[in-house]
Amino acid sequence: MVPLSILDLSPIVEGGDAGQSLRNSLDLARYVEALGYRRYWMAEHHNLPGIASAATAVALAHVAAGTSHIRIGAGGIMLPNHAPLMVAEQFGTLAALHSGRVELGLGRAPGSDQLTMRAMRRNLLAGPDQFPQDVVELMGYFRPAEPGQRLQAVPGAGLEVPIWILGSSLFGAQLAAYLGLPFAFASHFAPAMLTEAIAIYRERFRPSEQLAAPHLMLGVTVVAAETDDEARFLFSSLQQSSLNNRTGHPGRVPPPVADFEARLDPYARAILADALGAAIVGGPDTVRRGLEDFVSHTGADELMVTANIFDHAKRKRSFEIVAEVHGGMKPATHASATRIPE
């Protein structure tokens, strides 16, 4: 059975605040840990009123301290925003505190708009074109320090922090293949190049010390509920957020509305088709078929499920339904969870 993991954007809903969102993230992490999900990743985004995980390493420390065995990682850290040494120290600290549980996904996008990017990057010469060199530099900081080495990541040097390459285009697929790293494709918000990116990654993969064969994890939006109608209703929150973000009107996650799609003009429909064309939305049977078809079509080694649902309890229930229909995962009523082998 293809393992399932979680991507959490720590959504800030209308009427809520960042503190509650981050507490909800910990509650969700504990819940899906008991369900048997493999990984819990959080994503770096900036200047977006509906996302609370901007300080991703800090948010992950909060989640890691309140869970026991689920793997904790970034999906991802937008490396052009940071000095590689500082990222190594942050995730080296997490790995020192939570041995064997921490991993690091790296992306080359800013995770923000151009204005915000300039506010974060005081060195404006840094950018996505330097991404491959920055990845290699960062990987070097996690290797054991050599005698006389003057620059070390402390903590970080000698710690096992697996590196993943993230991507929503063909660039990430090529880099992951060249470096022999696992690849996570963002089909949950940019499915257009999915098929081509998969082919490039698998065809060009070169074995490395970290990975002997290609390993592909695909992001997929799944909104599950008791019925198809209820799921479509819950999905309207994400549809509204996606439209707002892509038309320059970001805000907190709005409550769901009935018959949202019926109100859309052709332009809005095109935006949502581009962003959420791979989403799986429905009751248990619909979700089961959708997951089976998606895995059959892509040959994914893992799925990373995400769902921005306005109501926290409904969001937890959505991930529970996914676990139930996917099979091989424990029901939420069990007091303990079995760790899925790596």
C-alpha positions as CSV (number, residue, x, y, z in Angstrom):
1,M,0.0,0.0,0.0
2,V,1.4,3.4,-1.0
3,P,2.2,5.3,2.3
4,L,0.3,8.5,3.2
5,S,1.7,11.7,4.6
6,I,0.3,15.1,5.5
7,L,1.2,18.6,4.3
8,D,-0.1,21.2,6.7
9,L,-0.2,24.9,5.8
10,S,-1.6,25.7,9.3
11,P,-4.5,27.5,7.9
12,I,-5.7,30.7,9.6
13,V,-9.5,30.9,9.2
14,E,-11.7,33.9,9.3
15,G,-12.4,34.6,13.0
16,G,-9.3,32.7,14.1
17,D,-5.7,33.7,14.7
18,A,-2.2,32.2,14.1
19,G,-1.9,30.9,17.7
20,Q,-5.1,28.8,17.3
21,S,-3.9,27.6,13.9
22,L,-0.6,26.4,15.3
23,R,-2.4,24.7,18.2
24,N,-4.7,23.0,15.7
25,S,-1.6,21.8,13.7
26,L,-0.3,20.0,16.8
27,D,-3.7,18.5,17.5
28,L,-3.9,17.3,13.9
29,A,-0.4,15.9,14.0
30,R,-1.2,13.9,17.1
31,Y,-4.4,12.7,15.4
32,V,-2.8,11.5,12.1
33,E,0.1,10.0,14.0
34,A,-2.4,7.7,15.7
35,L,-3.9,7.0,12.3
36,G,-0.6,5.7,10.9
37,Y,0.4,8.5,8.5
38,R,4.1,8.5,7.8
39,R,5.2,12.1,7.6
40,Y,4.0,15.5,8.8
41,W,5.4,18.4,6.8
42,M,4.8,22.1,7.1
43,A,5.4,24.7,4.3
44,E,7.1,28.0,4.2
45,H,4.9,30.9,2.9
46,H,5.2,34.6,3.7
47,N,2.9,37.6,3.8
48,L,-0.2,35.4,3.4
49,P,-2.9,36.1,6.0
50,G,-4.3,32.6,5.8
51,I,-1.1,30.6,6.5
52,A,0.6,30.4,9.9
53,S,3.7,28.4,9.1
54,A,6.0,31.1,7.9
55,A,8.6,30.4,10.6
56,T,8.6,26.8,9.5
57,A,11.4,25.4,11.7
58,V,9.8,27.0,14.8
59,A,6.4,25.6,13.9
60,L,7.9,22.1,13.3
61,A,9.6,22.3,16.7
62,H,6.2,22.9,18.3
63,V,4.7,19.8,16.5
64,A,7.7,17.6,17.0
65,A,7.7,18.2,20.8
66,G,4.1,17.2,21.0
67,T,4.3,14.0,19.0
68,S,6.3,10.8,19.5
69,H,7.3,9.0,16.2
70,I,5.7,10.5,13.1
71,R,8.4,12.0,10.8
72,I,8.6,15.8,10.9
73,G,9.7,17.9,7.9
74,A,9.6,20.9,5.8
75,G,7.6,20.8,2.6
76,G,9.4,22.9,2.1
77,I,12.0,25.5,3.0
78,M,12.4,28.0,0.2
79,L,16.2,27.9,0.1
80,P,16.8,31.1,-1.8
81,N,15.3,33.0,1.2
82,H,18.0,31.7,3.5
83,A,21.7,31.1,4.0
84,P,22.3,27.4,3.7
85,L,24.3,27.4,7.0
86,M,21.4,28.8,8.9
87,V,19.0,26.2,7.5
88,A,21.5,23.5,8.5
89,E,21.7,24.8,12.0
90,Q,17.9,25.1,12.4
91,F,17.2,21.5,11.1
92,G,20.3,20.2,12.8
93,T,18.8,21.5,16.1
94,L,15.6,19.7,15.3
95,A,17.4,16.5,14.5
96,A,19.5,16.8,17.7
97,L,16.3,17.0,19.7
98,H,14.3,14.4,17.7
99,S,16.8,11.9,16.4
100,G,15.7,9.9,13.3
101,R,12.5,11.9,12.8
102,V,13.5,15.1,11.0
103,E,13.8,15.6,7.2
104,L,14.1,18.6,5.0
105,G,12.4,19.4,1.7
106,L,13.9,22.2,-0.3
107,G,12.2,24.5,-2.9
108,R,13.5,27.3,-5.2
109,A,10.4,29.5,-5.2
110,P,10.1,32.5,-2.9
111,G,6.9,31.3,-1.2
112,S,5.7,34.9,-1.5
113,D,5.2,37.8,-3.8
114,Q,8.1,39.9,-5.2
115,L,7.7,42.7,-2.6
116,T,7.9,40.2,0.3
117,M,10.9,38.5,-1.4
118,R,12.8,41.7,-1.4
119,A,12.0,42.3,2.2
120,M,13.4,38.9,3.2
121,R,16.4,38.8,0.8
122,R,18.8,41.6,1.8
123,N,21.3,40.1,-0.6
124,L,19.3,40.6,-3.8
125,L,21.9,38.8,-5.8
126,A,20.7,35.5,-4.2
127,G,18.0,33.8,-6.1
128,P,16.6,30.7,-7.7
129,D,19.5,30.4,-10.2
130,Q,21.8,29.7,-7.3
131,F,19.5,27.0,-5.9
132,P,21.5,23.9,-7.1
133,Q,24.7,25.3,-5.5
134,D,22.9,26.1,-2.3
135,V,21.5,22.6,-2.1
136,V,24.9,21.1,-2.4
137,E,26.3,23.5,0.1
138,L,23.5,22.6,2.6
139,M,24.0,18.9,2.1
140,G,27.7,19.4,2.9
141,Y,26.9,20.9,6.3
142,F,25.1,17.6,7.4
143,R,28.2,15.5,6.6
144,P,30.6,14.6,9.5
145,A,33.1,17.4,10.1
146,E,36.6,16.7,9.0
147,P,39.8,17.5,11.0
148,G,40.6,21.1,10.6
149,Q,37.3,22.1,9.1
150,R,36.8,25.7,9.9
151,L,33.1,26.1,9.1
152,Q,30.6,23.7,10.6
153,A,26.9,23.6,11.3
154,V,26.5,23.1,15.1
155,P,24.2,21.3,15.5
156,G,24.0,19.7,12.1
157,A,27.4,18.2,11.2
158,G,27.2,14.4,11.2
159,L,23.4,14.3,11.7
160,E,21.2,12.3,9.4
161,V,18.7,14.8,7.9
162,P,17.4,13.4,4.7
163,I,17.1,16.0,1.9
164,W,14.2,16.1,-0.6
165,I,13.8,18.3,-3.6
166,L,10.4,19.9,-4.1
167,G,9.1,21.2,-7.4
168,S,6.1,22.3,-9.4
169,S,7.9,22.4,-12.7
170,L,10.5,20.4,-14.6
171,F,13.5,22.1,-12.9
172,G,13.1,20.3,-9.6
173,A,12.7,17.0,-11.4
174,Q,15.9,17.4,-13.2
175,L,17.8,18.5,-10.1
176,A,16.5,15.7,-7.9
177,A,17.4,13.2,-10.6
178,Y,20.9,14.7,-11.0
179,L,21.7,14.7,-7.3
180,G,20.0,11.3,-6.7
181,L,17.5,12.7,-4.2
182,P,13.9,11.9,-3.5
183,F,11.5,14.2,-5.3
184,A,8.2,15.6,-4.1
185,F,6.0,17.2,-6.8
186,A,3.4,19.9,-6.0
187,S,0.5,18.4,-7.9
188,H,-1.8,19.7,-5.1
189,F,-1.5,23.2,-6.6
190,A,0.3,22.9,-9.9
191,P,-0.6,19.7,-11.7
192,A,0.0,20.8,-15.3
193,M,3.5,19.4,-15.6
194,L,3.0,16.4,-13.4
195,T,3.3,13.7,-16.1
196,E,6.4,15.2,-17.8
197,A,8.1,15.9,-14.4
198,I,7.7,12.3,-13.4
199,A,9.1,11.0,-16.6
200,I,12.2,13.2,-16.4
201,Y,12.9,12.3,-12.8
202,R,12.7,8.6,-13.4
203,E,14.6,8.6,-16.7
204,R,17.4,10.8,-15.5
205,F,17.9,9.6,-12.0
206,R,21.4,8.9,-10.8
207,P,22.0,6.8,-7.7
208,S,23.6,8.6,-4.7
209,E,24.7,7.9,-1.2
210,Q,21.2,8.8,0.1
211,L,19.1,7.0,-2.5
212,A,19.7,4.0,-4.8
213,A,16.6,4.3,-6.9
214,P,14.1,7.1,-7.7
215,H,11.5,7.8,-5.0
216,L,8.5,10.0,-5.9
217,M,6.1,11.6,-3.5
218,L,3.1,13.5,-5.0
219,G,1.1,16.2,-3.2
220,V,-2.6,15.7,-3.6
221,T,-5.5,17.8,-2.3
222,V,-8.2,15.5,-0.8
223,V,-11.3,16.8,0.8
224,A,-13.3,13.9,2.2
225,A,-16.6,13.9,4.0
226,E,-19.6,11.6,4.7
227,T,-21.1,12.4,1.3
228,D,-20.0,13.9,-2.1
229,D,-22.3,16.9,-1.5
230,E,-20.8,17.7,1.9
231,A,-17.2,17.3,0.6
232,R,-17.9,19.8,-2.3
233,F,-19.4,22.2,0.3
234,L,-16.2,22.0,2.4
235,F,-14.0,22.3,-0.6
236,S,-15.4,25.7,-1.4
237,S,-13.2,27.2,1.3
238,L,-10.1,26.2,-0.5
239,Q,-11.6,27.2,-3.8
240,Q,-12.2,30.7,-2.5
241,S,-8.8,31.0,-1.0
242,S,-7.1,29.8,-4.2
243,L,-9.0,32.4,-6.2
244,N,-8.3,35.2,-3.7
245,N,-4.5,34.4,-3.7
246,R,-4.2,34.1,-7.4
247,T,-6.1,37.3,-8.1
248,G,-4.1,39.4,-5.7
249,H,-6.5,39.4,-2.8
250,P,-5.1,37.1,-0.1
251,G,-6.9,36.7,3.1
252,R,-7.8,34.2,5.8
253,V,-9.5,31.0,4.9
254,P,-13.2,31.8,4.4
255,P,-16.1,29.6,5.6
256,P,-17.6,27.3,3.0
257,V,-20.5,28.4,0.9
258,A,-23.2,26.4,-0.9
259,D,-23.2,26.0,-4.7
260,F,-20.0,27.9,-5.0
261,E,-19.0,26.5,-8.4
262,A,-22.4,27.6,-9.9
263,R,-21.4,31.3,-9.3
264,L,-18.0,31.1,-11.1
265,D,-17.3,32.9,-14.4
266,P,-15.1,31.1,-17.1
267,Y,-12.0,33.0,-15.9
268,A,-12.4,31.8,-12.3
269,R,-13.1,28.3,-13.5
270,A,-9.9,28.3,-15.5
271,I,-7.9,29.5,-12.5
272,L,-9.3,26.7,-10.3
273,A,-8.8,24.1,-13.0
274,D,-5.1,25.1,-13.2
275,A,-4.6,25.1,-9.5
276,L,-6.8,22.3,-8.2
277,G,-7.3,20.1,-11.3
278,A,-5.9,17.1,-9.4
279,A,-8.0,17.5,-6.3
280,I,-10.0,14.5,-5.0
281,V,-13.3,15.6,-3.4
282,G,-16.1,13.4,-2.2
283,G,-17.5,10.8,0.1
284,P,-15.6,7.6,1.0
285,D,-16.2,5.7,-2.2
286,T,-15.4,8.7,-4.4
287,V,-12.2,9.3,-2.5
288,R,-11.2,5.6,-2.6
289,R,-11.6,5.6,-6.4
290,G,-9.8,8.9,-6.8
291,L,-6.8,7.8,-4.8
292,E,-6.6,4.4,-6.7
293,D,-6.8,6.2,-10.0
294,F,-4.2,8.8,-9.1
295,V,-1.7,6.2,-7.9
296,S,-2.4,3.9,-10.9
297,H,-1.9,6.8,-13.3
298,T,1.3,8.2,-11.7
299,G,3.0,5.2,-10.1
300,A,3.6,7.4,-7.0
301,D,5.8,5.8,-4.2
302,E,4.0,8.0,-1.6
303,L,1.2,10.5,-1.4
304,M,1.3,13.7,0.6
305,V,-2.3,14.7,1.4
306,T,-3.3,18.2,2.1
307,A,-6.7,19.9,2.8
308,N,-7.4,23.4,3.9
309,I,-10.9,22.9,5.5
310,F,-12.5,25.7,7.5
311,D,-13.7,23.6,10.4
312,H,-10.9,21.9,12.3
313,A,-13.0,18.9,13.3
314,K,-14.1,18.4,9.7
315,R,-10.5,18.6,8.6
316,K,-9.5,15.9,11.0
317,R,-12.4,13.8,9.9
318,S,-11.3,14.3,6.2
319,F,-7.9,12.8,7.0
320,E,-9.5,10.0,8.9
321,I,-11.7,9.1,6.0
322,V,-8.7,9.1,3.7
323,A,-6.9,6.7,6.1
324,E,-9.9,4.4,6.3
325,V,-10.5,4.1,2.6
326,H,-6.8,3.8,1.7
327,G,-6.5,0.7,3.8
328,G,-3.7,-0.6,6.0
329,M,-3.9,2.2,8.5
330,K,-5.2,2.1,12.0
331,P,-8.6,3.6,13.0
332,A,-8.5,6.7,15.1
333,T,-10.0,5.0,18.1
334,H,-6.8,3.0,18.8
335,A,-4.7,4.3,21.6
336,S,-1.4,3.7,20.0
337,A,0.0,3.8,16.4
338,T,2.3,1.5,14.5
339,R,5.1,3.3,12.7
340,I,5.1,2.6,9.0
341,P,8.6,1.3,8.1
342,E,10.9,3.6,6.1
